[in-house]
């Protein structure tokens, strides 16, 4: 089971999401914890690939962006519309 940590940015963005999306995010996070690479999440490495930043789908429009701290730990850094992923300084 993957242990989840969140950044202050992630927490702030999560609170701003519509309640319906928040509920979907919680459900998808539970799926992620059991198997981050299950096809249902469509997990993918973002570019530039050297930063090892990943995302998975909450639904068709929303994504959670994360990094693996270890094989059993992940840090969620961003949640929001997929068009906004590269607007945030998540590549640090």
C-alpha positions as CSV (number, residue, x, y, z in Angstrom):
1,X,0.0,0.0,0.0
2,X,1.3,3.4,-1.0
3,X,1.5,6.0,1.8
4,X,0.3,9.5,0.6
5,X,1.7,12.9,1.6
6,X,0.4,16.2,0.3
7,X,2.0,19.6,-0.2
8,X,0.4,22.9,1.0
9,X,-0.3,23.7,-2.7
10,X,-2.1,20.4,-3.2
11,X,-4.2,20.9,-0.1
12,X,-5.2,24.5,-1.1
13,X,-6.1,23.4,-4.6
14,X,-8.1,20.4,-3.3
15,X,-10.2,22.7,-1.1
16,X,-11.1,24.8,-4.1
17,X,-12.3,21.9,-6.2
18,X,-16.1,21.3,-6.7
19,X,-17.4,18.8,-4.1
20,X,-18.1,16.3,-6.9
21,X,-14.5,16.3,-8.0
22,X,-13.3,16.1,-4.4
23,X,-15.3,12.9,-3.9
24,X,-13.9,11.4,-7.2
25,X,-10.3,12.4,-6.0
26,X,-10.8,10.6,-2.7
27,X,-12.0,7.4,-4.5
28,X,-9.2,7.5,-7.1
29,X,-6.6,8.1,-4.3
30,X,-7.8,4.8,-2.6
31,X,-7.3,3.0,-5.9
32,X,-3.8,4.6,-6.3
33,X,-2.8,3.5,-2.8
34,X,-3.6,-0.1,-3.7
35,X,-2.0,-0.1,-7.2
36,X,-0.6,3.2,-8.7
37,X,-0.3,1.7,-12.1
38,X,-3.7,0.1,-12.5
39,X,-5.0,0.9,-16.0
40,X,-8.1,2.6,-14.5
41,X,-5.9,5.6,-13.4
42,X,-4.0,6.1,-16.6
43,X,-0.9,7.0,-14.7
44,X,1.7,8.6,-16.8
45,X,5.1,10.3,-16.5
46,X,5.0,14.0,-17.4
47,X,7.5,15.8,-19.5
48,X,10.2,16.8,-19.0
49,X,10.8,13.2,-17.9
50,X,14.0,13.9,-16.1
51,X,12.0,15.3,-13.1
52,X,10.1,12.0,-12.5
53,X,6.8,13.7,-12.1
54,X,3.7,11.6,-12.6
55,X,0.0,12.2,-13.0
56,X,-3.2,10.1,-12.8
57,X,-6.7,10.8,-13.8
58,X,-9.4,11.8,-11.4
59,X,-11.8,12.0,-14.4
60,X,-11.6,13.1,-18.0
61,X,-10.7,16.7,-17.0
62,X,-9.0,16.5,-13.6
63,X,-5.6,15.2,-12.7
64,X,-3.5,14.6,-9.6
65,X,0.2,15.2,-10.1
66,X,2.7,13.5,-7.8
67,X,6.2,12.3,-7.2
68,X,7.3,9.0,-5.7
69,X,9.4,9.6,-2.6
70,X,10.1,5.8,-2.5
71,X,8.3,2.8,-3.9
72,X,5.9,2.9,-0.9
73,X,5.5,6.7,-0.6
74,X,4.1,9.4,-2.9
75,X,3.8,13.1,-2.5
76,X,0.7,14.7,-4.2
77,X,1.7,18.2,-5.5
78,X,-1.1,19.4,-7.7
79,X,-4.8,18.6,-8.3
80,X,-6.8,20.4,-10.9
81,X,-7.8,20.7,-14.6
82,X,-5.3,18.9,-16.9
83,X,-4.8,22.2,-18.8
84,X,-3.4,23.8,-15.7
85,X,-0.7,21.2,-14.8
86,X,2.2,23.2,-16.4
87,X,1.0,26.5,-14.9
88,X,2.3,25.4,-11.5
89,X,5.9,25.1,-10.4
90,X,5.7,21.4,-9.7
91,X,9.0,20.6,-11.4
92,X,11.2,21.2,-8.4
